[in-house]
Structures are given as C-alpha cells and as structure tokens.
Amino acid sequence: MPSPRDHDTLASIGESAALLRIFPRLPDSVAGLLGPGDDAAVVAAPDGRFVVTTDMMIHGPDFRLAWSTPHDLGWKAAASNLSDVAAMGAVPTALVVAIAAPADSPVTLLEGIADGLRDACAALAPGCGVVGGDLSVSPTLTIAVTAFGDLEGRPPVLRSGARVGDIVAVAGVLGEAAAALSLLFTEAVDPLGHPDARLATALRPRTAPQLAPTPPISAGKIAALAGATAMLDLSDGLAIDSARLARASGLGIDFDLASLRAGGADPALALGGGEDHSLLATFPAGTPLPAPFRRIGVCVAGEGLTVDGAPHDSAGWDPYRDWSGSAG
C-alpha cells in the first residue's frame, strides 16, 4: 500500500530531509574512515596510491526514465564506474555520487537510485560503498559518480603496455547491451516513437544487459595478477576501445571472427556496440588465460584493426557525434 511519503517531492521536503532518507540506504565502504555527513569523506589508501575515475549519466543520451527504473539507474551508475577501476587492475573501494534532479522529482526516485548503488556494490564489488556526494536541482536528471580503487601494491595495468604477439582476450559479454538497446528502440516505443514504459517492462528479461549491466569487476584484479600487459573497459564498443589500446601501445590488433561469434554473438554488434562494460586485456603469448577471460585476437605489428586479416574501422559510440537532442 502506498505510503504518504511516496508522494513527497524534492521540492516539498528539501535537501536535508532528502539526504536523511538516502543515507541509510547507501552501502558502507570498507575503506571509508569517515563517510557521509561532514564536508568531505576520509578514505584509506593502504597502498599509498589510489585509482580514481568519474563518469556521468544524463537523461537523454545515456538513459530514458520510461525504460529504466530508479534502481537500474543506481546500478548502472555504479557498474560503469566500477568497471573503469577494475580496468586498471585495482579493487574498487569507494564511490562519491552527485545527483541533479528536477525539483518535482519524487524522493522515491533518489531512494531507488540509492538502492541500486547499494545492490550493485554488494553484487559486483563487495566492500565498496558510497562515502559522500552532492544533491542539486536541474531540469535534466543527471548522475555523476567518482570511483576510487586500491592497487594493493601492484602497478596499474595501462592501455599502453601491449606488445606484438600478445594475446587479446575479453572477460564479459560482447554486443549484448547494444542488442538490448536496439530492441528498446524498435519494440519499446509508441507509434510516435516515444519510449513506452509498459512495453519496456514486458521486454525486461532481454534488455537487462543494457539497463543493468553486470560487468566482471573481479576480473580486473585477476588479469593483473596473471600478468596482463594492457587493459581497458569496453564502454564505447570493442572496435573503438580496442583501437584506443592499440594506438596507446603503438601496434595493431587482429580479431578472430570465429571467436567473436562464440556463443552466438553478432560480430557486428560485438565490434560496434557499446556499454557492455566488459574488460579487454592483453597477455604475453603462451600465457594460460585466467578465467573468465577468453581469446578473441592477437596484437600485430602495424596499426589499426583487422578481422581475420581484413581491415576494419574503429567506429563506436561518440556522444558528440552520435547523440541528437531531437532523439528524445
């Protein structure tokens, strides 16, 4: 049965009361010596160094409220940042979250986002938690997360360390998020092309890879311990992201088409689709690949990308090129 509190908006209760309802829902961090409540958090850095990254999610180019639940938004905001920390070979320890929302947003929206952050941390990076953040007002819902990670005494795994002959491997899915997004745009819209929440709910089992991805966060540390020479998070698509790694390392990458098709994946979506947040890593030739990594190619002399030796472009998601505000 709905509670009277369900009708509260951010404007009706204000920032302080909203924070009091959010704080109890947020996950604690094992590295948090001082969490939310003061002007800044205090986070332990046992290694003496820490990895830090940040990412934004904005209504329109990054999500649609008609398709994503508040829990989805919190989960995805955490997952996308946790994956970037993992890609450095680090273990995620803490998140700082800033949210700007319309004043008439129900407080339950923020509570749902907080629950998603909590559940994603518990499932993907146990011990990582939210240590602070900020709330503000905006006509466009925006979620910005800064994530921290512990290298545990290991050197960071960079994009620039791959060598000719290295095995190219991936942990996680390829193309599933893009396939789910295509499904939403074709089957979860009304006759005018507007996102339809009812239709999206019916498609949920098939769209979860886009709305609430489950990247293999623990695989980042596994790769580092196994001697990975380079690694990155596949956020914009295998082709464009692997090209970044290749360029940073001064070499080329040749993908094996049969490996890209493994498990029934569509090679076009595997190469061009983004937001899987899987981990792409390179390992010295002859290295037994640690689970859950699987071989999909090899580093070669030269530059650019090839598939079975044939040149392939490095297209992928670019928010400045691919997003149009008229798209809803």
C-alpha positions, -999 to 999 in steps of 0.1 A, spaced: 0 0 0 14 34 -9 28 55 19 22 92 22 60 95 20 57 82 -16 42 115 -26 70 136 -12 90 155 -38 124 170 -35 108 205 -35 84 196 -8 109 182 17 141 199 8 177 187 5 184 180 42 154 158 46 161 140 13 196 132 24 183 118 57 162 94 37 190 84 13 219 79 37 205 48 54 201 31 20 237 37 8 264 10 12 293 14 35 329 13 22 355 -9 39 380 19 30 358 46 44 372 60 76 346 88 76 315 86 54 287 110 45 278 138 69 309 161 70 323 184 44 344 156 30 349 119 34 381 102 46 391 71 27 420 48 35 447 43 8 467 13 22 488 11 -10 498 48 -7 482 54 -41 446 52 -53 429 48 -87 402 74 -94 378 78 -122 345 96 -129 315 92 -153 282 109 -159 248 96 -168 224 122 -183 187 117 -192 186 116 -230 219 105 -243 225 79 -215 191 67 -203 154 71 -206 132 72 -174 105 54 -194 128 24 -198 150 24 -167 138 21 -131 155 42 -104 171 10 -92 185 5 -127 200 40 -128 218 35 -95 230 0 -105 243 12 -139 259 43 -125 279 21 -101 287 -6 -126 301 17 -153 325 33 -128 334 1 -110 345 -13 -144 368 16 -151 385 10 -117 388 -28 -125 403 -20 -159 434 -6 -141 438 -38 -122 425 -22 -90 399 -32 -65 370 -7 -61 368 8 -26 346 39 -26 321 59 -46 312 96 -44 278 103 -61 263 136 -72 228 138 -85 210 168 -100 172 163 -105 141 183 -112 126 198 -81 93 180 -86 110 146 -87 96 122 -61 120 114 -33 114 78 -41 134 84 -73 166 91 -52 158 63 -28 156 39 -58 189 52 -71 205 47 -37 192 11 -35 206 4 -70 240 18 -59 239 -4 -28 229 -36 -46 254 -31 -74 283 -26 -50 272 -57 -30 269 -79 -61 299 -66 -82 324 -52 -57 317 -63 -21 333 -38 3 329 -8 -20 305 18 -8 293 53 -11 312 77 11 297 111 0 283 132 -27 260 161 -35 224 169 -45 214 197 -67 185 208 -89 183 206 -127 156 203 -154 176 172 -166 182 143 -143 220 138 -141 240 113 -121 278 117 -117 299 91 -99 335 93 -89 350 59 -80 382 50 -61 402 19 -61 431 2 -43 460 -12 -64 471 -34 -34 508 -28 -42 505 -38 -78 515 -15 -107 484 -2 -126 476 -20 -159 477 7 -186 464 8 -221 500 13 -234 516 -19 -223 506 -43 -250 533 -59 -272 533 -75 -306 524 -112 -302 503 -106 -271 470 -125 -268 439 -102 -269 412 -115 -246 379 -104 -231 360 -110 -199 323 -105 -201 298 -102 -229 301 -86 -263 273 -69 -281 245 -78 -256 240 -42 -244 238 -29 -280 213 -57 -289 192 -47 -259 193 -10 -268 182 -18 -304 153 -39 -290 142 -10 -269 142 15 -298 123 -9 -320 99 -26 -296 95 -3 -266 83 28 -283 48 41 -290 35 48 -326 51 82 -324 85 68 -315 84 79 -278 97 55 -251 69 34 -237 73 21 -201 47 -6 -204 64 -21 -234 98 -18 -218 86 -38 -188 75 -66 -210 109 -68 -226 129 -66 -194 144 -101 -195 160 -93 -228 171 -57 -221 188 -62 -187 223 -61 -203 217 -25 -213 196 -13 -184 215 -30 -155 248 -45 -169 268 -70 -148 305 -64 -157 331 -89 -143 346 -64 -119 367 -91 -101 383 -100 -134 404 -68 -133 425 -80 -103 426 -115 -118 441 -101 -150 466 -80 -132 478 -110 -111 480 -131 -143 504 -106 -159 481 -86 -182 502 -62 -202 473 -38 -211 436 -35 -202 406 -12 -206 368 -12 -200 346 -17 -231 322 12 -227 320 26 -262 324 -6 -282 350 -32 -289 363 -16 -321 367 19 -309 380 9 -274 405 -17 -288 417 9 -313 425 32 -283 445 4 -267 463 -4 -300 471 33 -305 484 37 -270 506 6 -274 518 15 -309 506 -16 -326 476 -32 -344 451 -58 -333 437 -86 -354 405 -101 -342 394 -137 -349 359 -137 -364 350 -172 -351 359 -161 -316 337 -130 -319 309 -153 -330 313 -176 -300 281 -181 -280 260 -169 -309 271 -132 -307 265 -110 -337 300 -99 -348 287 -65 -360 272 -58 -325 303 -73 -308 326 -49 -326 304 -18 -329 281 -20 -298 289 -2 -266 280 -3 -229 288 -39 -222 315 -27 -197 334 -59 -203 372 -60 -198 396 -62 -227 431 -73 -218 463 -84 -235 485 -112 -221 520 -123 -231 520 -151 -258 518 -185 -242 502 -173 -210 474 -195 -198 444 -172 -198 428 -169 -164 390 -174 -161 368 -156 -171 390 -143 -200 387 -158 -235 409 -153 -265 395 -131 -293 426 -119 -312 463 -111 -312 484 -80 -312 502 -75 -345 528 -51 -360 514 -20 -377 484 0 -367 446 -1 -367 422 -31 -365 417 -61 -387 394 -90 -385 409 -123 -399 434 -100 -416 409 -77 -433 409 -40 -423 381 -29 -400 371 6 -390 371 17 -353 336 30 -351 318 32 -318 298 55 -295 308 91 -295 283 114 -276 293 145 -296 287 128 -329 260 102 -322 236 120 -298 209 142 -311 187 160 -286 158 156 -310 160 118 -304 141 121 -271 
